[in-house]
Amino acid sequence: MKKSGLQDMKRENLRLIMNVILEKETVSRIELSEIIGLSPSTVSSLTSELIEKGWIVENGVTTPTGGRKRIELSVNSSKGYIAILEIGWRRAVLHFLDLALEKKHSVLISDYYITGNELLEQVTHCLREEAENFCNGKLAGIGLLFQEDMSPSDFNVMYSTSLSSASISFCEAVKTQFKVPVMEEYSQVYSFRQIMKKEESTNSAHIEIGKKVFVSITSNGTFLDMTEGKKADMTPFIENTGKKMSADKLSEGIVNLLQMICMMFPIENVYLSGRLDEGDRLAERINGQLKKSDLLKHAVEVKAIKPVINHMETDLGKRVLKKVICEM
């Protein structure tokens, strides 16, 4: 095998080991060998390299296993840190997690809506001037967590160079500024993902109602790419007046939206969430209109749900760290 092929294989094995340790939190070399399918000597060599590079540490905890001492390995929490920027209409907060995904500190960036350029400036200042006060190591990656019905396009940045200027996404601006892996997450999509873990339906739609109306769709259990990442702004299909609608008008708009969606995708279940005063009644009204009008060719059940917001920062931090590992 060519040298480049051997190096690629080695990098892939290092990533496999890191991912197993991240998932298990602590694991021995023997367990790594059994899980990954590599020889104990290969695992020992690769873990020694990861220890030298500072990615993992020996916990110093030994347990007799068949007469042999077992030394646990874990991610070195001091190797660096993950920054999670939580972005909402009324505030922006920067959370700092070590590489063991423990939250070490949070900084309020703004308690009111600010533009993408202002937000980038504030985040840059915090990461470059203040982060060292409560974090060890270097910045490893960044997660952007868009709350409520926020859209990345609400924070586009006017980015200028010596030759030209252009409007780019906030995510691209952050990547350019810090040269580290960056991932986006949306509270709506996160909630939908948690729901899908509990539900058997693999073809579903999630409609979040707020200042805007966003839709996410899964087909055969996979989230589809939409105009706003994993969701699409469907507000124009619900209303055009810009005024708060009555429950009847809202349900009528959602029924019209579902007609269009179900013509393109074999949707079985629809989940409603967001700023709903009477979510269950709205779901009942929509189900009634669908059955009464016989608008859809197949049965669709509409349910109101409460958003799942627990552990969002930690879960996004884990995904960011996996991306860091993938690019190491």
Buried (B, 14 or more C-beta within 10 A) or exposed (E): EEEEEEEEEBEEBBBBBBBBBBEBEEBBBBBBBEBBEBEEEBBBEBBEEBBEEEBBBBEEEEEEEEEEEBBBBBBBBBBBBBBBBBBBBEBBBBBBBBBBBEBBBBBEBBEEBBBBBBBBBBBBEBBEEBBEEEBBBEBBBBBBBBBBBBBBBBBBBEBEEEEEEEEBBBBBBBBBBBEBBBBBBBBBBBBBBBBBEEBEBBBBBBBBBBEBBBBBBBBEEEBEEBEBBBBBBBBEBBBEEEEEBEEEBBBBBBBBBBBEBBEEBEBBBBBBBBEBEEBEEBBBBBBEBBEEEEBBEEEBBBBBBEBBEEEBBBBBBBBBBBBBBEEB
